[in-house]
Amino acid sequence: MTNWLHTIDIKPIIHRDQENVSPEHVVDVAHAIAALIRIEAPQGSLDIQSDDYDSELDDLVEELEGLHLETAGLLDDFNDLLNQFYDWADANSVWLGI
C-alpha cells in the first residue's frame, strides 16, 4: 500500500469531456494540468534554486505548456506526457486522484 506524500488531483481535468479529442480540447487539458501542477507540486520541486528542485517534473510541466494546436501528433504527445507524469507521481508518492 502506498502512502501518498502529496496530492495533485488531475481527475476533474482529465474527466472533462473525455470523448472530446479535438486539438483545442487536448491543448486546454494539457495547459490546465500544467497550471495545476505549478500550484500543487511539492514545495520547491519547480524552483531551480531549491534543493528540492525536480528537473524531471519541471521538464514535464514545460512540455505540457508547450503543446499547441499545430503540434504534430498532438494527442499522442499528450498521452505520452501524461504517462510520464503518472510514472513520476508513482515514483514520488504523489496521488493524482485517478
DADA-V320916 format. One record per residue. SS is DSSP state (H for helix, E for strand, C for the rest). PHI is phi as a letter, one per 40 degrees, with the letter a starting at -180 (* if undefined). PSI is psi in whole degrees, 0 to 359 (none if undefined). Layout:
ss:SS phi:PHI psi:PSI
ss:SS phi:PHI psi:PSI
This chain:
ss:C phi:* psi:133
ss:C phi:c psi:135
ss:C phi:c psi:109
ss:C phi:c psi:130
ss:C phi:c psi:333
ss:E phi:a psi:165
ss:E phi:b psi:133
ss:C phi:b psi:93
ss:C phi:c psi:94
ss:C phi:c psi:357
ss:H phi:d psi:312
ss:H phi:c psi:328
ss:H phi:c psi:313
ss:H phi:c psi:323
ss:C phi:c psi:1
ss:C phi:c psi:110
ss:C phi:f psi:58
ss:C phi:d psi:333
ss:C phi:c psi:346
ss:C phi:c psi:112
ss:C phi:b psi:24
ss:C phi:c psi:150
ss:H phi:d psi:321
ss:H phi:c psi:316
ss:H phi:c psi:316
ss:H phi:d psi:315
ss:H phi:c psi:316
ss:H phi:d psi:315
ss:H phi:c psi:314
ss:H phi:d psi:315
ss:H phi:c psi:325
ss:H phi:c psi:319
ss:H phi:c psi:316
ss:H phi:c psi:317
ss:H phi:c psi:318
ss:H phi:c psi:319
ss:H phi:c psi:317
ss:H phi:d psi:326
ss:H phi:c psi:318
ss:H phi:b psi:355
ss:C phi:d psi:150
ss:C phi:d psi:140
ss:C phi:d psi:130
ss:C phi:g psi:346
ss:C phi:c psi:339
ss:C phi:b psi:10
ss:C phi:b psi:107
ss:C phi:d psi:339
ss:C phi:c psi:350
ss:C phi:c psi:149
ss:C phi:c psi:341
ss:C phi:c psi:8
ss:C phi:d psi:135
ss:C phi:b psi:99
ss:H phi:c psi:327
ss:H phi:c psi:313
ss:H phi:c psi:317
ss:H phi:d psi:316
ss:H phi:c psi:318
ss:H phi:c psi:315
ss:H phi:c psi:315
ss:H phi:c psi:323
ss:H phi:c psi:320
ss:H phi:c psi:316
ss:H phi:c psi:332
ss:H phi:c psi:350
ss:C phi:c psi:138
ss:C phi:a psi:171
ss:C phi:d psi:328
ss:C phi:c psi:2
ss:C phi:c psi:120
ss:C phi:c psi:135
ss:C phi:g psi:35
ss:H phi:d psi:308
ss:H phi:c psi:318
ss:H phi:c psi:318
ss:H phi:c psi:315
ss:H phi:c psi:312
ss:H phi:c psi:322
ss:H phi:c psi:316
ss:H phi:c psi:321
ss:H phi:c psi:318
ss:H phi:c psi:320
ss:H phi:c psi:322
ss:H phi:c psi:318
ss:H phi:d psi:315
ss:H phi:c psi:316
ss:H phi:c psi:315
ss:H phi:c psi:316
ss:H phi:c psi:316
ss:H phi:c psi:338
ss:C phi:b psi:16
ss:C phi:f psi:47
ss:E phi:b psi:121
ss:E phi:c psi:130
ss:C phi:b psi:3
ss:C phi:g psi:5
ss:C phi:b psi:none
